[in-house]
Amino acid sequence: MEMSPVLLKDALTRLKRAQGQLGAVIAMIENGEDCRRVLTQLAAVSSAVDRAGFKIIATGMRECQTARGRGEEPPMSEEELEKLFMSLS
């Protein structure tokens, strides 16, 4: 299912922020920073990526619901959406 960047604006924002955070984590490791600080920042990156994934799934669910409401075939089945959702865990 293709989704518009407009619909995924929040997910894109989260991913761009995570991209910057990941760069900072890499720099921290290269500079020999304290492992606790590195792992704290890495956990933040992981959380941001997870939230972006959940946002994408939620957007897909809304798109499918909207299609059903218009009497159209949704772009993905509930089973496909569930499989994608479970892949994030």
N, C-alpha and C positions, 0 to 999 in steps of 0.2 A: 504494500500500500504506500503510495507516494503521499507525502504530506507537505503542505506549504510551509516555507520558513516563517511566514507570518504567524501561522498557528503554533509554531514551535519556538516562538521568540524567547519565552522563558527558559526553555530547555537549552537553547543556543547560548543564552546569557550565562547559564550555570556552567555549561561546558567550556566556554571561553574563560571564565573565572578559574575553573579547575585546571585548564591548560596553563594559565599563569602560575597557579599554585604548584603544579607539578614541576614547572621550570625552577621555581624557588626551592623545592625539595631536592632536585638534582644538584643545584648549586650548593645547598647545605651539605649534602653528602660529599661533593667534591672539595668543599672547604673544611671537612672534618668536624662539622658541628656535632653537638651533643645528640646522642641517639634518641633521647626522650623528645627533644624538640623536633627532630626529623620525623619520628613516628607520629607525633601529634599532628604535624602538618600533612603527613601522608594519609592519616585517617580523615582529615578534612577533605582532601582531594577525593578519596574513595567515596565519602558521603555525598559530595557534590555530584560525582558521576552517577551514583545510584539514584539520587533525586532527579537528575536529568532523565534517566531511563524511565523512572516511574511517571514523570511528566509526559514523556513521549507515549507511553502506554495509555495514560489517561486521555490524551488527545486522540489517540486511535479509537478508544472506546466511545468518545463523544462523536467522532466522525461516523462510526458504525451506527450509533443510536440515531443520529440525524438522518442518515440514509434510510434506515428502517422507517422513521417517521414520515419520510417523503414517499414511502412505498417502494423504495429502490432496494436492490440487493446490496448489502453492506460489502465494503471492500475486503473485509476479513471476517472469518467465522469466529464465534466465541472460543472455540477450541484453539484456533491459531493465536488469538489474543492471550488466552490463558498460558499457552506454551511460551510465548514471549515474556509474559509477566514472570513465570516461574524461572526463566533463564536468568533473571536478575537476582535470584536468591542464591 
